[in-house]
């Protein structure tokens, strides 16, 4: 009863917030007209009132903008939930509508609204009342937050997070979105699309499924195609290339893809070095290679150097305790670190000890030891498991001791 009351209260709060938002959005033009028409005759008072009105308008614009971008990300996240579940299992994402996995009842359109549909149902199917996994709203919320974080860090600042600073003079919704500053809008869409592949791949790895080849092919086509159509999607070129903008973009994407793939293969080898088979899968090489494609080789090397020692240390200490880090943890960690890297891209690129604008050969003295340290920790963490398995591999099974009936002598 208590949980039901909490869920009902949550539904009421969400519903009230939506009603208030829509009401204010519709009524705002009327409010602005009334305020302007009732402005006092004194110029100073009229200017103060108009300034306050402009501040309120900016707040309304920001509220609507953040809500819109979050909603778009949540809708995409809802579709990605279907992709993560169906494609690795060989199912189509368009032939069959969404239904309950227990009773196979078709989910209603209102119940399929991202996040709010799950909250409205209380996390249970409307027909059979069996629980619906909380992973669905979590993925939708995460995707919406990724869109909002990129919006704040990259789009609204005109690219202030990028190496070399902002690429447009406009700021905020009025100066960037509504005036359609296409260079930064295209870059934002490019990075947002990149996370639309990165997050599902991490979730597929968490589920211990194979990444569908079709998703890799589409990501590669979008990555290379967009870079060739709109040069300038890579803020950092692969080097001092005396070539045309499109050829520079192509070379940068190719070098980033190759270096990311090599790093992914190295990590895959380190993780499975003590095993009898290479059982990890291709999630990590795929994600690192696509990171190099979309962000460049400098970004993928820095991201790998940041997360590999952390993952290696976590695996090492977990193995000392007799447990192991779950598959997919590295991929989810990489997704989070990549988002943070993009938000502070300019900061990372200015460091002389990391590949970037101020990069030099001396930075390899920091990056290479970090990568080797992470690989060594992974190899050491895996070795006891393989050694213990080989130790008992050739032993004959031990039969349980025979128990003879006990005779009681009276």
N, C-alpha and C positions, 0 to 999 in steps of 0.2 A: 504493500500500500504506500509506503514512504517513497519507494522508487517511482511508483506511478504518479504520485503527486509532484515529485521533482520534475519528471518528464513533462507533465501537463503544464507546470509553471514555466518550464523552458520553452515549450511551444508557444505559450501566451506571450512571453517576452519577445521571442523572435517575430511572431506575427504583429505585435504592436510596433516593433521597430520598423518593419517593412511598411506598415500603414503610415506611420509618421513620415518616413522617408519619401514615399510616393506623394503624400499630401503636400509636404513642403515643396517638393520639386514642381508639382503642378501649380501651386499657389504662388510661387516666387515671382513670376512676371507681374501678377496683379499687385503684390506687395511693393515691388519696385516702382510700378507706375504710380501707386498712391503716394509713396514717399516723395517721388520727384514732383508730383503735381502739388503737394502740400508744402513745398520748400518755403521757408520764410523769405521776407523781402531783403533782409540784411545779407550782404554777400558773404561775410565771414561765417555766419551761422549756416548759410546754404552750402558753403564749401565743406564745413565740418560734417554736415549730414551726408553729403555726397561721398566724402571719404569713408565714413562709417559704412555707407551702403556698398562701396567698392570692396571693403574688407569682408563684409558679409557675402558678397558675390564670389570672392575668391574662396571663401570657406565652402560655399555651396558647390562651386566648381570642383574643388578638391574632393569633397565628399562624394559627389557623383562620379568623378574620375576614378578614384580608388575603388569604389564599389563596382564600377564597370569592368576595370581591369581584373579585379579579383573574381568577378563572375565569369569572365571569359576563361581565366585560368582554371576555375573550378569545373566549368563545362568540359574543357579539354581533359582535365583530370578524370572526369567521369567516363569519358570515352577511353582513356588510357587504362582504366580498370578493366574494361572489356578486352582490350588488346592484351594486357598482361595475362589474363586468365585463358583466353581462347586461342590466340595464335600459337603459343608453344605446344598446345595440345592438338594442333591441326584443325581447329575449328574456324569457321568464317566469322567475321565481326559484323557482317551486314545481313546475312541471310535470315538469322533468327533474332527476334526481339529479346530484350532483357527479361529474364524470368527468375523465379525463386529456385535455388539449386535443390531444395528439398521436395516441394510439391509441384514444381514446374509451372506454377501459375504466372501468367504474364503480369509484369509490373506496370501499374498505371502510370500515365504521363505525369500526374502531379506527385506521385510517390517517387518518381525518377529524377526529381529536381535535385541537383547536387547539394550535398550537406543537409539542406532543409528537409528533403524527403526522408532521409534516414532519421532525423530528429523527430519529424512528425509521426513516423511509425514507431518511435521508441526503440529503434534497433531491432524490430521484429517484422516478419512477413505479415502482411495484412490478412492473408488467407489461412495459413497454417500456424501462425504465431511463433514459429521457430526463429531463433536469433539470426540476424544478419551481421556478418563480420563488421567490426568497427574499422577495418582497414579501408573500406570504400570511402567513408567521409574523410578519413585521415589523408588519403592520397589526393582527394579533391581539394581539401584545405591546403595541403602542401603545395600543390600546383598553383593554386590561387595566390598563395604567399610568395612563391617564386616570381610570378608575374609582377606582384606589387613591389617586391624588393628590387627587381631590375628596373621597374618604373622609377622608384625613388633614386636609386644610385646612378642610373645611366640616362634614362630618357628625360626626366625633369631637370637634370643638371646640364643638359645639352652635351653629354659625353664628358662631364668633369671627372669621371672615374678612369678615363682612358689614358694610355701613355701619351704624353704631350699635351694633355689638357682638353678642354671642351672643343668640339668641332663646329658648334653653332653658337650664335650670339643669344638666342632666346633661352628663357628659363621658365619653368613652371608649365602648367597646362595651357595658359594663354599664349606663351611665347614659343612653345614647342609643338604641342599637339594640335591646337586650333589654328595655328599659322602654318601647319604641315611642313616642318623642317625635315625634309625627306632623308637626308644623310643619316641623322641620328635615329629616325623612325625605322629605317631599313636595318640599321645595326641592332636596334632593340629587338626587332622581329627575328633577326638572324640568331641572336643569342637565346631568345625565348623558344624558338623552334628547336635549338640544340638541346635544351632541357626537356623538351617533349620526347626526345629519344633517350637521353641519359637516365632520367628517373625510371621509366619502364624497364630499361635494361637492368638497372640495379635491383628492381623488384623481381624480375625474372630470375636473376642470379640468386636472390634470397630464397625463392621458391625451388631452387636447384633444378631449373629447367634450362633448355637450350634456347639461345637467342635466335629467333627466326631470321633466316637469311634475307627475307624480303624487307625487313625493317632496316637491316644494314645497307642494303642496296638503295633504298629510298633515301636514307640519311646521307649516303655518299653523293647521290645525284643532286640532292638539295644543296649540300655543302659546296660541291664544286660548281654546280650550275649558277647558284646565286652569286658566288664570288666572281665568276666570269661575266655575268650580266651587269652587276653593279660593283665595279672596283671600289675598294676602300673599306671592305668589310673586315679586313685584317689591319688593325692599327699598327702592328709591328710587322714589317716585312722580314723574310728569312735572312736577309743580309743586304749589303749594298749592291743591289742588282740594277745594272744599267739596261733596263728593258721597259717595254710599254706597261701601263698599269694593269691590263688584263693578264699579260704574261707574268708579271710580278705576283699577282694574286694566285695564279695557277702554281707557280713554283713554290710559293709560301705554303699553300695548302698541301702540295705533294710532299714537301720536306717534313711538314708537321705530321702528316699521316704516317710516313715511314718511321720517323723517330718514335712516335707514340706506339706504333705496332711493335717495334723492337723492344721498347720498355715493357710493354705488356707481355711479350713472349718471355722476357727475362724473369719477370715476377712469377709468371706461370711455371717456369722451370724451377725457380728457387722453391716455390711452395710444394712442388711434387717431386723434388730431387730424391727424397728418401723413400718415395713410394714406388711400387712396382709398375704402376701405370699412371699416365697423365690424365687424372680424373677430374681436374678442376673445371674444364670447359673453356669457352672462348669469350666469356663476358668481359674479362679484364682487358685482354688485347683489343677487343672491339671498342670498348669505352675510351681507352687511352688513345687509340688511333683516331677516333672521331674527335676527341678533344684536340689533338694536334691539327686536324683538318679545320675545325671551326675557329680555334684560337691561336694556332701557330706553335712552332716547336718550342719557343721560349716558355710559353704557358704550360705545355704538357710536361716539360722537364722540371719546372718549378713545382707544379702540383705533385708530381711523383716524388720529388725530393722532400716535400713537406709531409706527405701521408705515409710513405713507405716505412720510415723509421717508427712512426706511431703504430702502424699495423703490425710491424715486426715485433715491437716491444709487447703489444697486447697479446699476440700469439705466443710469444716466448713465456710470459708470466702465466698465461692461461695453461700452457702445457706443463709448467712446473706444479700447478695445482691439480693436474690430472684431468683437465678439461680443455676444450679447444674452441677457438673463435668460429662462430657459425659462418658458413659460406654465404656470401652476399654482404657481409659487414664491410669489407673493403670497398665494394662498389657503392654502398650507401654513404660511407665516409667520403669517398671521392666526389660524389655528387654535391655534398654539403661544402667541401673545401673548394670545389670549382666555383660554386656560387659566391663564396667569400672572396675568392681570387678575382673574379670579374668586378665585384663591387669596389675592390681596392687595387685595381689593375695598375693604375699609375704609381702607387706606392711601391708595389713589388718590382715594377720595371725600372725604378730609379735606384734600386739597390745594386751596388757594384759586385756583390757576391752572388747575385742571381742573374740568369739570362734576362736581358731586357734592353732598354735604351742605352744604359751605361755598361753594357756587357763587355767583358774582356775574357781572355783565356784564363786569367787568374781566378775567375769565378768557378771554374771547373774544380779548383782545389777545395771548394765547399760542397758543390752539388754532387760530385762523384763519390766522395766519402759518405755522404748521407744515403745515397742509393745503395752503396755497398753495405753499409751498416744495416739498412732495412733488409736487404737480401740475406745477409748472414744471420740475422735474428730469425727470419722465416725458416731458413734451412736448419738451424739449431732447434727451433721449436718443433719441427716435424720429425727430427731424427729419433727421439725416444719412442715415438709411436711406431715407426717402422722397425726399430731394433726389437721392441717387445714382440711385434708380430712375427718377425723372422725367428725369434728365439723359440717360440712355441709352435712354429709352422710344421716342423718335421716330427713332433712328438706324437706318440700313439695316444689315442683317447683313453682316459682313465675310467675304468668301469666303477660304478658305485659299490661300496662294500656290501657284502652279503650279510643279511641279518638272519640269524637262526632263532627259531622259537625258543623261548626260555621255559624250562620246566621247573615248576615250583614243587619242592619236596616237603610234604607236610609230615 
